[in-house]
Amino acid sequence: MERWLAKADSHPLAKRETDLTLLLAQNGEAWKKYGQFYEGWTLEEVAELLEAVRAAS
């Protein structure tokens, strides 16, 4: 989890929040763009990451 939050300079947290929200909504386009980064993750794990991103913002 910390690995995803650590690189805020390369991927602003607000953008991550938007991307994660789309992934949780099971947006097909978002999964095409970003799914490879979350391969093997459950939706619960993505939701946990979203909560962590929101807390870090």
Contacts in CASP RR format, 6 or more apart in sequence:
PFRMAT RR
TARGET T0000
AUTHOR 0000-0000-0000
METHOD contacts of the structure
MODEL  1
MERWLAKADSHPLAKRETDLTLLLAQNGEAWKKYGQFYEGWTLEEVAELL
EAVRAAS
1 48 0 8 1.000
1 49 0 8 1.000
1 52 0 8 1.000
4 16 0 8 1.000
4 49 0 8 1.000
4 52 0 8 1.000
4 53 0 8 1.000
5 13 0 8 1.000
5 52 0 8 1.000
5 53 0 8 1.000
5 56 0 8 1.000
8 56 0 8 1.000
13 53 0 8 1.000
13 56 0 8 1.000
13 57 0 8 1.000
14 57 0 8 1.000
16 53 0 8 1.000
17 50 0 8 1.000
17 53 0 8 1.000
17 54 0 8 1.000
17 57 0 8 1.000
19 30 0 8 1.000
19 33 0 8 1.000
19 34 0 8 1.000
20 46 0 8 1.000
20 49 0 8 1.000
20 50 0 8 1.000
20 53 0 8 1.000
21 50 0 8 1.000
22 29 0 8 1.000
22 30 0 8 1.000
23 30 0 8 1.000
23 31 0 8 1.000
23 34 0 8 1.000
23 35 0 8 1.000
23 38 0 8 1.000
23 46 0 8 1.000
24 43 0 8 1.000
24 46 0 8 1.000
24 47 0 8 1.000
24 50 0 8 1.000
26 43 0 8 1.000
38 45 0 8 1.000
38 46 0 8 1.000
END
